[in-house]
């Protein structure tokens, strides 16, 4: 009675069974002779097994708490610790190392989930902006209509494996200083399925599925853009053994537009106007996704100015409303003038006092020598 079984497992005296089992499994993994073969570890391993044998048994735990000998029954402590009798927790050791008791897994199912598939869908800007419907041709695996996924030929069925007797695994007993240890592994004859297909289906060669080409109709929502992925649940490949189908993903590829550049839900384009139109103002007819529209270019419009057309962009994905169309104005300066045009411009420059206009630097703009000085100064 000199041993403190609670202290050996590192738990409180009022610890519940779950806490005791958790502490034991943690120590069993750390101190198992296969992990730490030194003699001291082996003695410690025997101690935690003896402690767990007492504390996991309500009757022995009560006797220990009352100060009595929990191994007072025939066989003594040696039967419980050294001899590993009926009370030795083999199943808990197996749980600690393999996550479950030996033989608890059972046969594997032949039916497994199918793989996902991805196809690329090319769209024009109007199709991605406003949505569209497409018919897609998909090469994929579908359920075999002859065997309906079982993999066995018509009129036959899988036979129970005579090696594992349908369990899907075989057990092996090995001896060690701990005693007899039983381990389980998948049956090598049936591959863990518990049954063998003696007469495979000729249509699918026992796989339960065949490859075919099918056409599906899909709705592309408005507002998708280049790189968007659309998930179609259950439209992928049927799994082996008639398992559930995976998903089909559509990867959107948006073709470049000859006029518009898309940035999110907004569209951008550039228009060229002569300097006279920029100075005097004009009315321009521009193309939009909704057709041609007129815009008012105000007098004094500068190069680089942006004229917005609200709600003329792309439909927002899964939301209401649309983005904007932003028209960037580029002012053209003539590089060839006839004599009359040149005379008129000179007269205009004289009237505006711009025959020899002073250069104006905006903040952040630097001359050549300033940039050269900053480069040498490491700015």
C-alpha angles and dihedrals in degrees: 000000000000091000120091104213092188091054092047090058093036097236135127121260090247093049117138125235093259092054091047093049092047092051091047094050092049092052093043091057092049099043104034110130091236088062100034111021098177116119095244091056091049091055090047090050090054090050095054091047091052091047092049092047089058101040096043091054110074092207096049091042091054091049090050092048089052092052096252127129107266088200095054090118120093113291095040125209092317093066092052100042113020100027095039096220129178093307096057109116101232091151092055091051089051089048091051093054105029104024095244144036122281113277093014097114101070127192121331120246117245090214112087132169115268125242125267118248132207128203129180120237119196116210137182118236092257092050094050092042098049102021130246144201121247136187109218127196110218128190105209147135118272134183114286107248093204101058097015091228100310093107092220124117119256112285093018136088136196114282123229111258110253093208100057096018092230097310094110092224139065127220127226126195119210129180125229137155086278090061127246115352121192121207130181131213135175114282109261093210101054098022092241096302095109091226139064127219102224094176110035121203109265093215097058101015090238096305095110093229140067133204119248143153118251137173122229129185115223134183115225109208121229116262101036115142141193109306097019114142120212117197120215106191116222095005095107129085121319109242127245115280091025093298122166117288123255124232130276117225122200114208110204118222113188116207116227115259121229093226112017132060114203122220109176108303094340128088125212131198137164128228126195118220129174119251091249091059090047091051098042100030127237147192116258130194110218133181121243133174086261095051136270119336135179122237130192115235105200123220113269095030110168130219110268094025115143123223112197127212104195121222092008095110132083126314111259112249112252090349139088123256135036138254125249136264110233115199115202114206119220115191115213119217114205114241096190124053130174120223095267094048092047091050091050093050092048089052090049091049090050092050091049094043092242102125090114104015117192116241114250123207118205120212110283094025116113136186124241096264092048091053090047091051092049090050092056091044091053095241 
